[in-house]
Amino acid sequence: MTTITKKDLVAELSNATGIKHADTLAMVEAFMELVSKNLSEGNEVTLRTFGTFDLRVARGKIGRNPKQPNSEVMIPDRCVVRFKPSKELKSRVAALSVSQMNGNHSMNGDHAMNGNHV
């Protein structure tokens, strides 16, 4: 599996649509800004056949400072972005074979070897 960057997406979108690279980059950046703006205002962003970005509260917890492992630090509640894929996206991903997942960072290590998932 390969990591696709914004630069890669812009190039592929530009080639697919015939729109100039600079104009495609401007549209992608505007899109990303609109999604970020709406999420930061507390709005949900739904792209029907792709998925939904929304906000959830990550509950506070007691953590530890790695430099002072004996001292506890309270981590407060905070807002986090959640992405819920659409049924269509879930289906497309489910069709991917495990062997096609080679190089996926979330599957590396012992868990990938014995089939256990965290």
DRENZANU-267377 format. One line per 5 residues: their letters; for each residue x, y, z of N, C-alpha, C. Coordinates in pm, 1 decimal, decimal comma. Example, Ala and Ser with C-alpha at 12.3 -4.5 7.8 and 13.67 -1.06 7.14 Angstrom:
as	1319,0/-569,0/780,0/1230,0/-450,0/780,0/1320,0/-330,0/780,0 | 1285,0/-225,0/708,0/1367,0/-106,0/714,0/1290,0/3,0/787,0
//
This chain:
mttit	84,5/-116,7/0,0/0,0/0,0/0,0/89,6/123,8/0,0 | 45,6/226,5/-67,9/120,5/350,0/-82,4/46,7/463,8/-13,7 | 121,2/557,7/39,9/59,8/678,2/96,1/40,0/778,0/-16,2 | -83,8/823,2/-32,9/-116,8/921,6/-134,9/-123,7/1058,0/-66,5 | -49,6/1153,8/-117,4/-44,9/1287,3/-58,6/-139,3/1381,9/-132,8
kkdlv	-155,0/1501,0/-77,5/-236,6/1602,4/-144,3/-181,0/1630,7/-283,1 | -49,8/1636,7/-294,5/14,2/1660,6/-423,3/-25,2/1552,7/-524,4 | -25,2/1426,1/-480,8/-64,8/1314,7/-567,3/-211,3/1326,5/-609,2 | -297,1/1358,2/-513,3/-439,5/1372,0/-543,0/-465,2/1484,7/-642,3 | -396,1/1597,2/-622,3/-412,4/1711,5/-712,7/-369,6/1673,4/-853,9
aelsn	-256,0/1606,1/-866,3/-207,0/1566,0/-998,4/-305,5/1470,2/-1066,4 | -355,1/1372,9/-991,2/-448,2/1275,4/-1048,0/-580,7/1342,1/-1085,7 | -630,0/1430,1/-1001,3/-755,2/1501,6/-1029,8/-739,5/1594,2/-1149,8 | -626,2/1661,0/-1157,3/-598,2/1749,2/-1270,4/-595,1/1670,6/-1400,8 | -528,3/1556,2/-1400,9/-521,7/1470,7/-1520,3/-659,4/1415,6/-1557,8
atgik	-737,7/1377,8/-1457,3/-868,7/1317,9/-1483,5/-969,4/1419,1/-1537,7 | -955,9/1544,6/-1496,0/-1055,3/1645,6/-1535,2/-1008,3/1737,9/-1646,3 | -876,2/1742,9/-1669,7/-823,0/1835,2/-1769,5/-813,3/1978,5/-1719,0 | -836,6/1997,2/-1589,7/-825,4/2130,2/-1528,5/-678,9/2154,4/-1494,5 | -633,3/2278,3/-1515,2/-493,1/2312,2/-1487,5/-455,8/2273,8/-1344,0
hadtl	-330,1/2232,3/-1328,2/-279,7/2190,0/-1197,6/-300,3/2298,4/-1092,3 | -267,2/2422,6/-1124,2/-279,7/2531,9/-1026,7/-425,3/2552,6/-985,6 | -517,5/2541,5/-1080,9/-659,6/2558,0/-1049,3/-710,9/2440,6/-966,1 | -664,0/2321,1/-997,6/-703,1/2202,3/-920,7/-651,7/2214,0/-778,0 | -527,4/2256,3/-761,9/-470,8/2275,7/-628,9/-553,0/2376,8/-550,3
amvea	-591,0/2486,7/-613,1/-671,4/2589,3/-545,9/-806,0/2531,9/-501,3 | -867,3/2448,9/-585,2/-996,8/2388,6/-548,9/-981,9/2289,6/-433,3 | -878,4/2207,7/-437,8/-856,7/2110,7/-330,4/-830,2/2183,5/-198,8 | -747,6/2286,8/-202,7/-719,2/2363,3/-80,6/-844,2/2434,6/-29,8 | -926,4/2488,2/-120,7/-1051,9/2553,2/-80,6/-1146,3/2450,9/-17,4
fmelv	-1152,8/2331,2/-76,4/-1236,6/2224,4/-21,9/-1191,3/2188,6/120,1 | -1061,3/2168,2/137,1/-1008,4/2132,6/268,4/-1036,7/2244,1/369,8 | -1022,9/2369,0/328,1/-1049,9/2482,2/416,9/-1197,3/2485,0/456,4 | -1287,8/2460,0/361,6/-1431,1/2459,3/392,9/-1467,5/2347,9/491,0 | -1410,9/2230,5/471,4/-1436,4/2120,5/564,2/-1384,0/2157,7/702,7
sknls	-1261,2/2209,1/710,3/-1201,8/2248,3/838,6/-1283,5/2358,0/906,2 | -1323,9/2457,4/828,4/-1401,6/2570,0/882,1/-1533,3/2520,3/940,8 | -1604,1/2437,2/864,9/-1732,5/2388,4/912,8/-1718,2/2300,7/1036,6 | -1618,1/2215,0/1039,3/-1595,7/2132,8/1157,9/-1560,4/2220,0/1278,5 | -1476,2/2321,0/1258,1/-1436,6/2408,0/1369,7/-1552,4/2493,1/1420,0
egnev	-1659,3/2505,8/1339,6/-1780,3/2576,9/1382,0/-1882,7/2480,7/1441,7 | -1847,0/2353,4/1452,5/-1935,3/2254,6/1512,7/-2030,5/2187,3/1416,3 | -2010,7/2207,3/1287,0/-2098,4/2147,7/1185,8/-2049,2/2010,2/1143,9 | -2142,1/1928,0/1098,9/-2112,3/1797,4/1041,6/-2096,8/1816,1/890,7 | -2003,1/1743,8/829,7/-1983,7/1751,5/684,5/-2009,0/1612,7/627,1
tlrtf	-2112,1/1603,6/540,7/-2149,9/1475,5/480,7/-2127,9/1479,7/330,6 | -2053,6/1382,2/281,1/-2031,5/1362,0/138,1/-2093,4/1225,9/108,8 | -2212,8/1224,8/52,9/-2299,3/1106,0/45,9/-2231,0/973,4/14,8 | -2161,5/961,8/-93,2/-2104,6/831,2/-127,4/-1962,8/812,6/-72,3 | -1918,4/907,1/9,3/-1784,3/899,8/67,4/-1790,9/875,5/217,5
gtfdl	-1856,5/966,8/290,2/-1866,9/950,7/434,1/-1900,4/1081,5/501,9 | -1897,8/1077,2/635,2/-1934,2/1192,2/716,7/-1823,0/1223,8/815,6 | -1787,1/1351,1/820,6/-1695,9/1401,9/922,8/-1783,5/1466,8/1029,1 | -1766,2/1426,1/1153,4/-1839,6/1491,9/1260,5/-1750,4/1503,9/1382,4 | -1805,5/1562,4/1486,9/-1728,4/1586,4/1608,5/-1780,7/1499,4/1721,5
rvarg	-1691,7/1452,9/1802,6/-1724,8/1376,4/1921,4/-1643,1/1433,1/2036,7 | -1688,2/1404,0/2157,0/-1613,1/1444,2/2275,4/-1529,2/1326,0/2319,9 | -1398,5/1347,6/2326,4/-1308,7/1247,0/2382,5/-1303,8/1277,1/2532,3 | -1351,1/1185,0/2610,7/-1358,1/1205,4/2754,8/-1218,7/1220,6/2814,6 | -1212,6/1305,1/2914,7/-1086,4/1326,4/2984,9/-1041,5/1199,6/3055,1
kigrn	-915,0/1196,1/3083,5/-859,9/1079,0/3151,2/-733,6/1120,5/3225,0 | -687,0/1031,9/3307,2/-561,5/1055,9/3377,9/-450,0/996,5/3294,0 | -350,7/1078,7/3262,9/-237,7/1033,7/3184,4/-108,7/1045,0/3264,2 | -2,1/1009,2/3201,7/129,7/1017,2/3265,2/224,0/1095,5/3176,0 | 307,0/1176,9/3237,5/409,7/1250,6/3166,8/525,9/1154,5/3144,9
pkqpn	565,0/1127,4/3019,5/673,7/1032,1/2995,4/805,1/1071,8/3062,7 | 824,6/1201,7/3082,8/948,6/1247,3/3147,7/941,8/1233,5/3299,0 | 818,4/1225,2/3352,9/798,1/1204,9/3496,8/689,6/1099,1/3515,0 | 722,1/972,1/3490,9/620,5/867,0/3489,1/545,8/847,6/3620,8 | 598,6/896,9/3729,8/530,9/880,0/3858,2/426,5/987,3/3884,4
sevmi	424,0/1093,0/3801,4/325,2/1198,7/3823,9/209,3/1184,7/3725,4 | 88,1/1195,9/3780,7/-31,3/1186,9/3697,9/-69,0/1325,1/3646,9 | -122,4/1328,8/3525,1/-165,5/1453,7/3463,5/-309,5/1433,3/3416,9 | -396,7/1527,6/3449,6/-535,4/1517,2/3403,8/-544,9/1569,0/3261,4 | -593,7/1485,5/3172,2/-616,6/1524,9/3033,4/-766,0/1557,4/3024,3
pdrcv	-800,6/1683,9/2993,9/-942,1/1724,0/2996,3/-1020,5/1669,3/2877,5 | -1155,2/1676,6/2888,6/-1240,9/1644,7/2774,2/-1198,4/1733,0/2657,8 | -1212,1/1681,7/2535,9/-1176,7/1762,3/2419,0/-1258,1/1715,8/2299,0 | -1274,7/1805,1/2203,6/-1345,1/1771,5/2080,0/-1246,8/1705,5/1983,9 | -1292,4/1600,1/1918,6/-1210,8/1531,4/1818,9/-1295,4/1508,2/1693,9
vrfkp	-1229,7/1501,2/1580,1/-1297,4/1475,0/1453,7/-1309,2/1324,1/1436,0 | -1427,1/1282,6/1392,3/-1450,2/1141,6/1362,3/-1493,0/1133,6/1216,4 | -1448,1/1029,3/1148,2/-1491,1/1005,3/1011,1/-1568,1/874,4/1008,6 | -1689,5/880,0/956,1/-1771,0/758,6/940,2/-1787,2/733,5/791,2 | -1726,9/626,7/739,9/-1736,1/599,5/596,2/-1878,3/562,9/554,9
skelk	-1911,5/594,7/430,4/-2042,6/558,7/374,6/-2047,3/408,7/348,5 | -2167,5/357,7/323,8/-2182,2/215,7/288,7/-2103,4/183,2/162,6 | -2106,6/276,2/65,8/-2034,9/253,8/-59,8/-1884,7/241,7/-36,5 | -1829,9/330,3/45,2/-1686,2/325,6/74,4/-1651,3/199,3/152,7 | -1735,0/163,8/249,4/-1710,8/41,3/325,6/-1706,7/-80,2/233,3
srvaa	-1798,1/-85,0/137,2/-1802,5/-197,5/42,9/-1676,7/-203,6/-42,8 | -1632,5/-87,8/-89,8/-1512,2/-86,0/-174,2/-1389,6/-130,9/-95,7 | -1379,9/-87,9/28,8/-1265,2/-125,2/112,5/-1273,5/-273,5/150,3 | -1393,4/-321,8/178,3/-1411,5/-462,2/215,5/-1369,3/-555,8/102,3 | -1377,0/-507,2/-20,6/-1337,1/-589,0/-136,1/-1185,3/-601,7/-148,3
lsvsq	-1112,6/-520,1/-76,6/-966,2/-524,0/-78,9/-918,3/-648,1/-4,1 | -827,6/-721,4/-63,0/-776,8/-841,1/4,8/-670,9/-801,5/106,4 | -653,4/-886,3/206,3/-554,6/-860,4/310,4/-414,8/-852,6/249,8 | -387,0/-932,3/147,1/-254,5/-928,8/85,2/-228,7/-794,3/17,0 | -336,7/-724,8/-24,7/-320,8/-591,9/-84,3/-289,1/-486,3/21,8
mngnh	-302,7/-522,5/146,4/-278,1/-428,7/255,9/-130,5/-423,0/295,3 | -42,5/-494,6/226,8/100,1/-493,0/261,2/149,1/-351,0/279,7 | 222,5/-330,0/387,2/277,4/-197,7/412,4/185,1/-107,2/492,0 | 64,8/-153,2/525,5/-27,0/-71,4/604,5/28,1/-61,0/746,0 | 54,4/61,7/789,8/115,5/83,7/920,8/27,9/35,0/1035,0
smngd	-102,7/38,5/1019,8/-190,3/-3,8/1128,8/-192,3/-155,2/1144,8 | -139,0/-227,6/1047,7/-138,9/-373,6/1054,3/-0,1/-429,2/1080,8 | 99,8/-345,1/1102,5/236,1/-392,9/1124,9/250,1/-456,7/1262,1 | 357,0/-529,2/1280,6/388,5/-584,1/1411,7/324,1/-719,7/1434,0 | 324,7/-762,3/1561,8/275,9/-895,1/1598,2/129,0/-914,4/1565,4
hamng	49,5/-809,6/1577,8/-93,4/-823,7/1553,2/-121,6/-865,0/1409,1 | -41,3/-814,9/1315,8/-61,0/-851,6/1175,0/-22,0/-997,6/1152,5 | 76,4/-1045,4/1227,7/123,3/-1181,0/1208,4/23,2/-1285,1/1257,7 | -39,7/-1259,2/1372,8/-128,5/-1361,0/1428,5/-275,9/-1334,6/1401,4 | -306,0/-1228,1/1326,1/-444,2/-1202,5/1288,6/-523,5/-1124,3/1391,3
nhv	-463,5/-1091,5/1505,3/-533,9/-1013,3/1606,6/-532,3/-866,9/1569,7 | -641,5/-801,4/1591,4/-651,4/-658,7/1562,6/-680,9/-585,3/1690,9 | -619,6/-470,6/1705,3/-637,7/-391,5/1826,8/-757,5/-301,2/1811,4
//
